[in-house]
Structure formats: C-alpha cells, structure tokens
Amino acid sequence: MTTYTDDTEIDDLVASFLSGSLPKAEWTHVAHFAVALWLLRHRPECAEPGIMRSLIRAYNTATGTANTSSSGYHETITIASMRTAKSFLETYPPNTPLLRVLDALMAGPSGRSDWLLTYWNQETLFSPDARSRWVEPDKAALPI
C-alpha cells in the first residue's frame, strides 16, 4: 500500500508537482510513479520523453535541485520508469482507480527503489551518460 488514500490525493500530488510547490521530501519513489501513472492516464502528451524531461527539470529547479551530470533529472531512469508505468497501466481497465493501479505497481518489483539495478549495472545506470540520454540496459532486458 502507498501513503495515498484515494485518487484525489494523487490529483493533488500531481498539481503540486506541476506547480513546483511539492515539498522536495514528498518527491519519493512512490510519488514519481503516482505522477507517471496520472500523466499517462490524464495527460498522455505530457508523458512523452521531451515533455517529461522539461517537467522534471522545472520541478527540480523550483525545489533547488541542480540538473547536472551527477544530480537532478535522469533520462534513463525516467524513460525506463515511464515505459514500465505505461505497460502496467495498460493491463487495467481505463476506469480502474489510479490508487489501485499504483498500489499494485508498488507491490511488485518496481516498488523497490533499487528495481532498475536488476537491468543495469550501478556504474552504467548512474553514469553521466545514462543521466543525459537513454542508455540500454546492460544486465537484462526490461520486461516490457
């Protein structure tokens, strides 16, 4: 289970993220996926890599997080997470409460904050190259 109790709380989270007012401490692993699922369902055009990049960089700037080769926005993590969220969301009927989808996603492998290390070596995933552009997994293919 996540810390959210209903879809309205996810709506509020997304509004705070988009406005840059979400406290940095609340930009958690679960929050990342909640925003991803919400955008995929309600604003799919915003889930495109270029727009996601802009949204996350803007949020980081608003919360004082520098977008550099070692911090802030991470292209490979964002694309892998969005692809995973999209694939997972597509397994549910469109009227399924988003909280239910999020809870199920977080109960699986993607719910662990280190889930991507199943597919990438740590050195590869956290390299400046992977932060700035999509880098294919070097341990195992993503199951999507």
Chimera marker file (.cmm) of the C-alpha trace (Angstrom):
<marker_set name="trace">
<marker id="1" x="0.000" y="0.000" z="0.000" r="1" g="1" b="0" radius="0.5"/>
<marker id="2" x="1.101" y="3.551" z="-0.679" r="1" g="1" b="0" radius="0.5"/>
<marker id="3" x="0.709" y="6.547" z="1.584" r="1" g="1" b="0" radius="0.5"/>
<marker id="4" x="-2.154" y="7.856" z="-0.553" r="1" g="1" b="0" radius="0.5"/>
<marker id="5" x="-5.751" y="7.074" z="0.378" r="1" g="1" b="0" radius="0.5"/>
<marker id="6" x="-7.632" y="7.966" z="-2.813" r="1" g="1" b="0" radius="0.5"/>
<marker id="7" x="-7.287" y="9.334" z="-6.328" r="1" g="1" b="0" radius="0.5"/>
<marker id="8" x="-7.952" y="12.882" z="-5.113" r="1" g="1" b="0" radius="0.5"/>
<marker id="9" x="-4.700" y="12.779" z="-3.168" r="1" g="1" b="0" radius="0.5"/>
<marker id="10" x="-2.898" y="11.704" z="-6.339" r="1" g="1" b="0" radius="0.5"/>
<marker id="11" x="-4.582" y="14.578" z="-8.218" r="1" g="1" b="0" radius="0.5"/>
<marker id="12" x="-3.305" y="16.966" z="-5.529" r="1" g="1" b="0" radius="0.5"/>
<marker id="13" x="0.186" y="15.468" z="-5.688" r="1" g="1" b="0" radius="0.5"/>
<marker id="14" x="0.328" y="15.982" z="-9.453" r="1" g="1" b="0" radius="0.5"/>
<marker id="15" x="-0.932" y="19.570" z="-9.163" r="1" g="1" b="0" radius="0.5"/>
<marker id="16" x="1.777" y="20.297" z="-6.584" r="1" g="1" b="0" radius="0.5"/>
<marker id="17" x="4.430" y="18.655" z="-8.750" r="1" g="1" b="0" radius="0.5"/>
<marker id="18" x="3.382" y="20.585" z="-11.856" r="1" g="1" b="0" radius="0.5"/>
<marker id="19" x="3.308" y="23.893" z="-9.982" r="1" g="1" b="0" radius="0.5"/>
<marker id="20" x="6.697" y="23.235" z="-8.391" r="1" g="1" b="0" radius="0.5"/>
<marker id="21" x="5.197" y="23.522" z="-4.912" r="1" g="1" b="0" radius="0.5"/>
<marker id="22" x="5.526" y="19.854" z="-3.898" r="1" g="1" b="0" radius="0.5"/>
<marker id="23" x="7.975" y="19.724" z="-0.985" r="1" g="1" b="0" radius="0.5"/>
<marker id="24" x="11.164" y="18.000" z="-2.059" r="1" g="1" b="0" radius="0.5"/>
<marker id="25" x="10.805" y="15.455" z="0.778" r="1" g="1" b="0" radius="0.5"/>
<marker id="26" x="7.497" y="14.335" z="-0.761" r="1" g="1" b="0" radius="0.5"/>
<marker id="27" x="9.074" y="13.619" z="-4.180" r="1" g="1" b="0" radius="0.5"/>
<marker id="28" x="9.510" y="9.957" z="-3.273" r="1" g="1" b="0" radius="0.5"/>
<marker id="29" x="9.788" y="6.791" z="-5.334" r="1" g="1" b="0" radius="0.5"/>
<marker id="30" x="6.038" y="6.254" z="-4.919" r="1" g="1" b="0" radius="0.5"/>
<marker id="31" x="5.317" y="9.881" z="-5.860" r="1" g="1" b="0" radius="0.5"/>
<marker id="32" x="7.368" y="9.519" z="-9.054" r="1" g="1" b="0" radius="0.5"/>
<marker id="33" x="5.226" y="6.570" z="-10.136" r="1" g="1" b="0" radius="0.5"/>
<marker id="34" x="1.982" y="8.239" z="-9.000" r="1" g="1" b="0" radius="0.5"/>
<marker id="35" x="2.781" y="11.240" z="-11.209" r="1" g="1" b="0" radius="0.5"/>
<marker id="36" x="3.788" y="8.958" z="-14.087" r="1" g="1" b="0" radius="0.5"/>
<marker id="37" x="0.547" y="6.972" z="-13.933" r="1" g="1" b="0" radius="0.5"/>
<marker id="38" x="-1.570" y="10.126" z="-13.613" r="1" g="1" b="0" radius="0.5"/>
<marker id="39" x="0.099" y="11.777" z="-16.615" r="1" g="1" b="0" radius="0.5"/>
<marker id="40" x="-0.196" y="8.613" z="-18.698" r="1" g="1" b="0" radius="0.5"/>
<marker id="41" x="-3.916" y="8.415" z="-17.969" r="1" g="1" b="0" radius="0.5"/>
<marker id="42" x="-4.962" y="12.088" z="-17.918" r="1" g="1" b="0" radius="0.5"/>
<marker id="43" x="-2.322" y="13.933" z="-19.957" r="1" g="1" b="0" radius="0.5"/>
<marker id="44" x="-0.604" y="11.344" z="-22.172" r="1" g="1" b="0" radius="0.5"/>
<marker id="45" x="1.004" y="14.062" z="-24.283" r="1" g="1" b="0" radius="0.5"/>
<marker id="46" x="2.920" y="15.144" z="-21.161" r="1" g="1" b="0" radius="0.5"/>
<marker id="47" x="4.288" y="11.622" z="-20.745" r="1" g="1" b="0" radius="0.5"/>
<marker id="48" x="6.438" y="11.969" z="-23.862" r="1" g="1" b="0" radius="0.5"/>
<marker id="49" x="10.176" y="11.981" z="-23.027" r="1" g="1" b="0" radius="0.5"/>
<marker id="50" x="10.850" y="15.580" z="-24.049" r="1" g="1" b="0" radius="0.5"/>
<marker id="51" x="7.934" y="16.949" z="-22.056" r="1" g="1" b="0" radius="0.5"/>
<marker id="52" x="8.705" y="14.742" z="-19.038" r="1" g="1" b="0" radius="0.5"/>
<marker id="53" x="12.289" y="15.999" z="-19.153" r="1" g="1" b="0" radius="0.5"/>
<marker id="54" x="11.054" y="19.604" z="-19.091" r="1" g="1" b="0" radius="0.5"/>
<marker id="55" x="8.556" y="18.957" z="-16.286" r="1" g="1" b="0" radius="0.5"/>
<marker id="56" x="11.066" y="17.198" z="-14.043" r="1" g="1" b="0" radius="0.5"/>
<marker id="57" x="13.821" y="19.733" z="-14.694" r="1" g="1" b="0" radius="0.5"/>
<marker id="58" x="11.407" y="22.571" z="-13.895" r="1" g="1" b="0" radius="0.5"/>
<marker id="59" x="10.319" y="20.853" z="-10.684" r="1" g="1" b="0" radius="0.5"/>
<marker id="60" x="13.948" y="20.267" z="-9.694" r="1" g="1" b="0" radius="0.5"/>
<marker id="61" x="14.778" y="23.915" z="-10.317" r="1" g="1" b="0" radius="0.5"/>
<marker id="62" x="11.765" y="25.030" z="-8.259" r="1" g="1" b="0" radius="0.5"/>
<marker id="63" x="12.939" y="22.899" z="-5.324" r="1" g="1" b="0" radius="0.5"/>
<marker id="64" x="16.593" y="23.893" z="-5.519" r="1" g="1" b="0" radius="0.5"/>
<marker id="65" x="17.868" y="20.671" z="-7.091" r="1" g="1" b="0" radius="0.5"/>
<marker id="66" x="20.504" y="21.282" z="-9.738" r="1" g="1" b="0" radius="0.5"/>
<marker id="67" x="20.135" y="19.383" z="-13.014" r="1" g="1" b="0" radius="0.5"/>
<marker id="68" x="23.748" y="18.355" z="-13.624" r="1" g="1" b="0" radius="0.5"/>
<marker id="69" x="25.699" y="15.331" z="-14.806" r="1" g="1" b="0" radius="0.5"/>
<marker id="70" x="25.539" y="13.982" z="-11.243" r="1" g="1" b="0" radius="0.5"/>
<marker id="71" x="22.206" y="15.191" z="-9.837" r="1" g="1" b="0" radius="0.5"/>
<marker id="72" x="18.663" y="16.094" z="-10.771" r="1" g="1" b="0" radius="0.5"/>
<marker id="73" x="16.985" y="14.858" z="-13.927" r="1" g="1" b="0" radius="0.5"/>
<marker id="74" x="17.979" y="11.358" z="-15.127" r="1" g="1" b="0" radius="0.5"/>
<marker id="75" x="16.958" y="10.441" z="-18.683" r="1" g="1" b="0" radius="0.5"/>
<marker id="76" x="17.442" y="6.667" z="-18.480" r="1" g="1" b="0" radius="0.5"/>
<marker id="77" x="15.608" y="6.294" z="-15.169" r="1" g="1" b="0" radius="0.5"/>
<marker id="78" x="12.762" y="8.500" z="-16.382" r="1" g="1" b="0" radius="0.5"/>
<marker id="79" x="12.288" y="6.651" z="-19.665" r="1" g="1" b="0" radius="0.5"/>
<marker id="80" x="12.510" y="3.213" z="-18.020" r="1" g="1" b="0" radius="0.5"/>
<marker id="81" x="10.043" y="4.263" z="-15.333" r="1" g="1" b="0" radius="0.5"/>
<marker id="82" x="7.593" y="5.778" z="-17.811" r="1" g="1" b="0" radius="0.5"/>
<marker id="83" x="7.729" y="2.693" z="-20.047" r="1" g="1" b="0" radius="0.5"/>
<marker id="84" x="7.154" y="0.455" z="-17.036" r="1" g="1" b="0" radius="0.5"/>
<marker id="85" x="4.281" y="2.593" z="-15.736" r="1" g="1" b="0" radius="0.5"/>
<marker id="86" x="2.664" y="2.694" z="-19.192" r="1" g="1" b="0" radius="0.5"/>
<marker id="87" x="2.934" y="-1.054" z="-19.678" r="1" g="1" b="0" radius="0.5"/>
<marker id="88" x="1.493" y="-1.687" z="-16.213" r="1" g="1" b="0" radius="0.5"/>
<marker id="89" x="-1.341" y="0.836" z="-16.599" r="1" g="1" b="0" radius="0.5"/>
<marker id="90" x="-2.375" y="-0.771" z="-19.902" r="1" g="1" b="0" radius="0.5"/>
<marker id="91" x="-3.178" y="-4.024" z="-18.066" r="1" g="1" b="0" radius="0.5"/>
<marker id="92" x="-6.057" y="-2.315" z="-16.207" r="1" g="1" b="0" radius="0.5"/>
<marker id="93" x="-9.436" y="-1.111" z="-17.490" r="1" g="1" b="0" radius="0.5"/>
<marker id="94" x="-9.456" y="2.683" z="-18.009" r="1" g="1" b="0" radius="0.5"/>
<marker id="95" x="-11.895" y="3.262" z="-15.134" r="1" g="1" b="0" radius="0.5"/>
<marker id="96" x="-9.757" y="1.468" z="-12.526" r="1" g="1" b="0" radius="0.5"/>
<marker id="97" x="-8.963" y="3.841" z="-9.651" r="1" g="1" b="0" radius="0.5"/>
<marker id="98" x="-5.415" y="5.081" z="-10.114" r="1" g="1" b="0" radius="0.5"/>
<marker id="99" x="-4.657" y="4.380" z="-6.458" r="1" g="1" b="0" radius="0.5"/>
<marker id="100" x="-5.413" y="0.697" z="-7.063" r="1" g="1" b="0" radius="0.5"/>
<marker id="101" x="-3.034" y="0.636" z="-10.041" r="1" g="1" b="0" radius="0.5"/>
<marker id="102" x="-0.341" y="2.458" z="-8.065" r="1" g="1" b="0" radius="0.5"/>
<marker id="103" x="-0.695" y="0.122" z="-5.078" r="1" g="1" b="0" radius="0.5"/>
<marker id="104" x="-0.353" y="-2.920" z="-7.345" r="1" g="1" b="0" radius="0.5"/>
<marker id="105" x="2.661" y="-1.443" z="-9.144" r="1" g="1" b="0" radius="0.5"/>
<marker id="106" x="4.369" y="-0.646" z="-5.844" r="1" g="1" b="0" radius="0.5"/>
<marker id="107" x="3.664" y="-4.168" z="-4.543" r="1" g="1" b="0" radius="0.5"/>
<marker id="108" x="5.736" y="-5.610" z="-7.396" r="1" g="1" b="0" radius="0.5"/>
<marker id="109" x="9.414" y="-5.351" z="-8.322" r="1" g="1" b="0" radius="0.5"/>
<marker id="110" x="9.089" y="-1.691" z="-9.406" r="1" g="1" b="0" radius="0.5"/>
<marker id="111" x="8.102" y="-0.802" z="-5.863" r="1" g="1" b="0" radius="0.5"/>
<marker id="112" x="11.685" y="-1.200" z="-4.712" r="1" g="1" b="0" radius="0.5"/>
<marker id="113" x="13.763" y="1.936" z="-5.127" r="1" g="1" b="0" radius="0.5"/>
<marker id="114" x="16.642" y="-0.174" z="-6.495" r="1" g="1" b="0" radius="0.5"/>
<marker id="115" x="14.490" y="-2.008" z="-9.047" r="1" g="1" b="0" radius="0.5"/>
<marker id="116" x="16.437" y="-0.761" z="-12.053" r="1" g="1" b="0" radius="0.5"/>
<marker id="117" x="19.630" y="-2.429" z="-10.820" r="1" g="1" b="0" radius="0.5"/>
<marker id="118" x="18.081" y="-5.703" z="-11.993" r="1" g="1" b="0" radius="0.5"/>
<marker id="119" x="18.560" y="-4.398" z="-15.548" r="1" g="1" b="0" radius="0.5"/>
<marker id="120" x="21.562" y="-2.058" z="-15.325" r="1" g="1" b="0" radius="0.5"/>
<marker id="121" x="24.888" y="-2.258" z="-13.567" r="1" g="1" b="0" radius="0.5"/>
<marker id="122" x="25.100" y="0.508" z="-10.988" r="1" g="1" b="0" radius="0.5"/>
<marker id="123" x="28.097" y="2.099" z="-12.727" r="1" g="1" b="0" radius="0.5"/>
<marker id="124" x="26.212" y="2.234" z="-16.017" r="1" g="1" b="0" radius="0.5"/>
<marker id="125" x="22.914" y="3.491" z="-14.606" r="1" g="1" b="0" radius="0.5"/>
<marker id="126" x="24.481" y="6.253" z="-12.547" r="1" g="1" b="0" radius="0.5"/>
<marker id="127" x="26.923" y="7.407" z="-15.195" r="1" g="1" b="0" radius="0.5"/>
<marker id="128" x="26.701" y="10.928" z="-16.625" r="1" g="1" b="0" radius="0.5"/>
<marker id="129" x="25.926" y="9.326" z="-19.998" r="1" g="1" b="0" radius="0.5"/>
<marker id="130" x="22.833" y="7.494" z="-18.655" r="1" g="1" b="0" radius="0.5"/>
<marker id="131" x="21.727" y="10.637" z="-16.856" r="1" g="1" b="0" radius="0.5"/>
<marker id="132" x="21.850" y="12.711" z="-20.045" r="1" g="1" b="0" radius="0.5"/>
<marker id="133" x="20.478" y="10.222" z="-22.613" r="1" g="1" b="0" radius="0.5"/>
<marker id="134" x="18.765" y="6.837" z="-22.887" r="1" g="1" b="0" radius="0.5"/>
<marker id="135" x="21.233" y="4.012" z="-22.293" r="1" g="1" b="0" radius="0.5"/>
<marker id="136" x="20.084" y="0.443" z="-22.955" r="1" g="1" b="0" radius="0.5"/>
<marker id="137" x="20.133" y="-1.995" z="-20.025" r="1" g="1" b="0" radius="0.5"/>
<marker id="138" x="23.441" y="-3.851" z="-19.712" r="1" g="1" b="0" radius="0.5"/>
<marker id="139" x="22.379" y="-6.703" z="-17.387" r="1" g="1" b="0" radius="0.5"/>
<marker id="140" x="18.935" y="-7.796" z="-18.599" r="1" g="1" b="0" radius="0.5"/>
<marker id="141" x="16.242" y="-6.513" z="-20.936" r="1" g="1" b="0" radius="0.5"/>
<marker id="142" x="13.364" y="-4.582" z="-19.410" r="1" g="1" b="0" radius="0.5"/>
<marker id="143" x="10.330" y="-6.894" z="-19.336" r="1" g="1" b="0" radius="0.5"/>
<marker id="144" x="8.114" y="-4.533" z="-21.300" r="1" g="1" b="0" radius="0.5"/>
<link id1="1" id2="2" r="1" g="1" b="0" radius="0.2"/>
<link id1="2" id2="3" r="1" g="1" b="0" radius="0.2"/>
<link id1="3" id2="4" r="1" g="1" b="0" radius="0.2"/>
<link id1="4" id2="5" r="1" g="1" b="0" radius="0.2"/>
<link id1="5" id2="6" r="1" g="1" b="0" radius="0.2"/>
<link id1="6" id2="7" r="1" g="1" b="0" radius="0.2"/>
<link id1="7" id2="8" r="1" g="1" b="0" radius="0.2"/>
<link id1="8" id2="9" r="1" g="1" b="0" radius="0.2"/>
<link id1="9" id2="10" r="1" g="1" b="0" radius="0.2"/>
<link id1="10" id2="11" r="1" g="1" b="0" radius="0.2"/>
<link id1="11" id2="12" r="1" g="1" b="0" radius="0.2"/>
<link id1="12" id2="13" r="1" g="1" b="0" radius="0.2"/>
<link id1="13" id2="14" r="1" g="1" b="0" radius="0.2"/>
<link id1="14" id2="15" r="1" g="1" b="0" radius="0.2"/>
<link id1="15" id2="16" r="1" g="1" b="0" radius="0.2"/>
<link id1="16" id2="17" r="1" g="1" b="0" radius="0.2"/>
<link id1="17" id2="18" r="1" g="1" b="0" radius="0.2"/>
<link id1="18" id2="19" r="1" g="1" b="0" radius="0.2"/>
<link id1="19" id2="20" r="1" g="1" b="0" radius="0.2"/>
<link id1="20" id2="21" r="1" g="1" b="0" radius="0.2"/>
<link id1="21" id2="22" r="1" g="1" b="0" radius="0.2"/>
<link id1="22" id2="23" r="1" g="1" b="0" radius="0.2"/>
<link id1="23" id2="24" r="1" g="1" b="0" radius="0.2"/>
<link id1="24" id2="25" r="1" g="1" b="0" radius="0.2"/>
<link id1="25" id2="26" r="1" g="1" b="0" radius="0.2"/>
<link id1="26" id2="27" r="1" g="1" b="0" radius="0.2"/>
<link id1="27" id2="28" r="1" g="1" b="0" radius="0.2"/>
<link id1="28" id2="29" r="1" g="1" b="0" radius="0.2"/>
<link id1="29" id2="30" r="1" g="1" b="0" radius="0.2"/>
<link id1="30" id2="31" r="1" g="1" b="0" radius="0.2"/>
<link id1="31" id2="32" r="1" g="1" b="0" radius="0.2"/>
<link id1="32" id2="33" r="1" g="1" b="0" radius="0.2"/>
<link id1="33" id2="34" r="1" g="1" b="0" radius="0.2"/>
<link id1="34" id2="35" r="1" g="1" b="0" radius="0.2"/>
<link id1="35" id2="36" r="1" g="1" b="0" radius="0.2"/>
<link id1="36" id2="37" r="1" g="1" b="0" radius="0.2"/>
<link id1="37" id2="38" r="1" g="1" b="0" radius="0.2"/>
<link id1="38" id2="39" r="1" g="1" b="0" radius="0.2"/>
<link id1="39" id2="40" r="1" g="1" b="0" radius="0.2"/>
<link id1="40" id2="41" r="1" g="1" b="0" radius="0.2"/>
<link id1="41" id2="42" r="1" g="1" b="0" radius="0.2"/>
<link id1="42" id2="43" r="1" g="1" b="0" radius="0.2"/>
<link id1="43" id2="44" r="1" g="1" b="0" radius="0.2"/>
<link id1="44" id2="45" r="1" g="1" b="0" radius="0.2"/>
<link id1="45" id2="46" r="1" g="1" b="0" radius="0.2"/>
<link id1="46" id2="47" r="1" g="1" b="0" radius="0.2"/>
<link id1="47" id2="48" r="1" g="1" b="0" radius="0.2"/>
<link id1="48" id2="49" r="1" g="1" b="0" radius="0.2"/>
<link id1="49" id2="50" r="1" g="1" b="0" radius="0.2"/>
<link id1="50" id2="51" r="1" g="1" b="0" radius="0.2"/>
<link id1="51" id2="52" r="1" g="1" b="0" radius="0.2"/>
<link id1="52" id2="53" r="1" g="1" b="0" radius="0.2"/>
<link id1="53" id2="54" r="1" g="1" b="0" radius="0.2"/>
<link id1="54" id2="55" r="1" g="1" b="0" radius="0.2"/>
<link id1="55" id2="56" r="1" g="1" b="0" radius="0.2"/>
<link id1="56" id2="57" r="1" g="1" b="0" radius="0.2"/>
<link id1="57" id2="58" r="1" g="1" b="0" radius="0.2"/>
<link id1="58" id2="59" r="1" g="1" b="0" radius="0.2"/>
<link id1="59" id2="60" r="1" g="1" b="0" radius="0.2"/>
<link id1="60" id2="61" r="1" g="1" b="0" radius="0.2"/>
<link id1="61" id2="62" r="1" g="1" b="0" radius="0.2"/>
<link id1="62" id2="63" r="1" g="1" b="0" radius="0.2"/>
<link id1="63" id2="64" r="1" g="1" b="0" radius="0.2"/>
<link id1="64" id2="65" r="1" g="1" b="0" radius="0.2"/>
<link id1="65" id2="66" r="1" g="1" b="0" radius="0.2"/>
<link id1="66" id2="67" r="1" g="1" b="0" radius="0.2"/>
<link id1="67" id2="68" r="1" g="1" b="0" radius="0.2"/>
<link id1="68" id2="69" r="1" g="1" b="0" radius="0.2"/>
<link id1="69" id2="70" r="1" g="1" b="0" radius="0.2"/>
<link id1="70" id2="71" r="1" g="1" b="0" radius="0.2"/>
<link id1="71" id2="72" r="1" g="1" b="0" radius="0.2"/>
<link id1="72" id2="73" r="1" g="1" b="0" radius="0.2"/>
<link id1="73" id2="74" r="1" g="1" b="0" radius="0.2"/>
<link id1="74" id2="75" r="1" g="1" b="0" radius="0.2"/>
<link id1="75" id2="76" r="1" g="1" b="0" radius="0.2"/>
<link id1="76" id2="77" r="1" g="1" b="0" radius="0.2"/>
<link id1="77" id2="78" r="1" g="1" b="0" radius="0.2"/>
<link id1="78" id2="79" r="1" g="1" b="0" radius="0.2"/>
<link id1="79" id2="80" r="1" g="1" b="0" radius="0.2"/>
<link id1="80" id2="81" r="1" g="1" b="0" radius="0.2"/>
<link id1="81" id2="82" r="1" g="1" b="0" radius="0.2"/>
<link id1="82" id2="83" r="1" g="1" b="0" radius="0.2"/>
<link id1="83" id2="84" r="1" g="1" b="0" radius="0.2"/>
<link id1="84" id2="85" r="1" g="1" b="0" radius="0.2"/>
<link id1="85" id2="86" r="1" g="1" b="0" radius="0.2"/>
<link id1="86" id2="87" r="1" g="1" b="0" radius="0.2"/>
<link id1="87" id2="88" r="1" g="1" b="0" radius="0.2"/>
<link id1="88" id2="89" r="1" g="1" b="0" radius="0.2"/>
<link id1="89" id2="90" r="1" g="1" b="0" radius="0.2"/>
<link id1="90" id2="91" r="1" g="1" b="0" radius="0.2"/>
<link id1="91" id2="92" r="1" g="1" b="0" radius="0.2"/>
<link id1="92" id2="93" r="1" g="1" b="0" radius="0.2"/>
<link id1="93" id2="94" r="1" g="1" b="0" radius="0.2"/>
<link id1="94" id2="95" r="1" g="1" b="0" radius="0.2"/>
<link id1="95" id2="96" r="1" g="1" b="0" radius="0.2"/>
<link id1="96" id2="97" r="1" g="1" b="0" radius="0.2"/>
<link id1="97" id2="98" r="1" g="1" b="0" radius="0.2"/>
<link id1="98" id2="99" r="1" g="1" b="0" radius="0.2"/>
<link id1="99" id2="100" r="1" g="1" b="0" radius="0.2"/>
<link id1="100" id2="101" r="1" g="1" b="0" radius="0.2"/>
<link id1="101" id2="102" r="1" g="1" b="0" radius="0.2"/>
<link id1="102" id2="103" r="1" g="1" b="0" radius="0.2"/>
<link id1="103" id2="104" r="1" g="1" b="0" radius="0.2"/>
<link id1="104" id2="105" r="1" g="1" b="0" radius="0.2"/>
<link id1="105" id2="106" r="1" g="1" b="0" radius="0.2"/>
<link id1="106" id2="107" r="1" g="1" b="0" radius="0.2"/>
<link id1="107" id2="108" r="1" g="1" b="0" radius="0.2"/>
<link id1="108" id2="109" r="1" g="1" b="0" radius="0.2"/>
<link id1="109" id2="110" r="1" g="1" b="0" radius="0.2"/>
<link id1="110" id2="111" r="1" g="1" b="0" radius="0.2"/>
<link id1="111" id2="112" r="1" g="1" b="0" radius="0.2"/>
<link id1="112" id2="113" r="1" g="1" b="0" radius="0.2"/>
<link id1="113" id2="114" r="1" g="1" b="0" radius="0.2"/>
<link id1="114" id2="115" r="1" g="1" b="0" radius="0.2"/>
<link id1="115" id2="116" r="1" g="1" b="0" radius="0.2"/>
<link id1="116" id2="117" r="1" g="1" b="0" radius="0.2"/>
<link id1="117" id2="118" r="1" g="1" b="0" radius="0.2"/>
<link id1="118" id2="119" r="1" g="1" b="0" radius="0.2"/>
<link id1="119" id2="120" r="1" g="1" b="0" radius="0.2"/>
<link id1="120" id2="121" r="1" g="1" b="0" radius="0.2"/>
<link id1="121" id2="122" r="1" g="1" b="0" radius="0.2"/>
<link id1="122" id2="123" r="1" g="1" b="0" radius="0.2"/>
<link id1="123" id2="124" r="1" g="1" b="0" radius="0.2"/>
<link id1="124" id2="125" r="1" g="1" b="0" radius="0.2"/>
<link id1="125" id2="126" r="1" g="1" b="0" radius="0.2"/>
<link id1="126" id2="127" r="1" g="1" b="0" radius="0.2"/>
<link id1="127" id2="128" r="1" g="1" b="0" radius="0.2"/>
<link id1="128" id2="129" r="1" g="1" b="0" radius="0.2"/>
<link id1="129" id2="130" r="1" g="1" b="0" radius="0.2"/>
<link id1="130" id2="131" r="1" g="1" b="0" radius="0.2"/>
<link id1="131" id2="132" r="1" g="1" b="0" radius="0.2"/>
<link id1="132" id2="133" r="1" g="1" b="0" radius="0.2"/>
<link id1="133" id2="134" r="1" g="1" b="0" radius="0.2"/>
<link id1="134" id2="135" r="1" g="1" b="0" radius="0.2"/>
<link id1="135" id2="136" r="1" g="1" b="0" radius="0.2"/>
<link id1="136" id2="137" r="1" g="1" b="0" radius="0.2"/>
<link id1="137" id2="138" r="1" g="1" b="0" radius="0.2"/>
<link id1="138" id2="139" r="1" g="1" b="0" radius="0.2"/>
<link id1="139" id2="140" r="1" g="1" b="0" radius="0.2"/>
<link id1="140" id2="141" r="1" g="1" b="0" radius="0.2"/>
<link id1="141" id2="142" r="1" g="1" b="0" radius="0.2"/>
<link id1="142" id2="143" r="1" g="1" b="0" radius="0.2"/>
<link id1="143" id2="144" r="1" g="1" b="0" radius="0.2"/>
</marker_set>
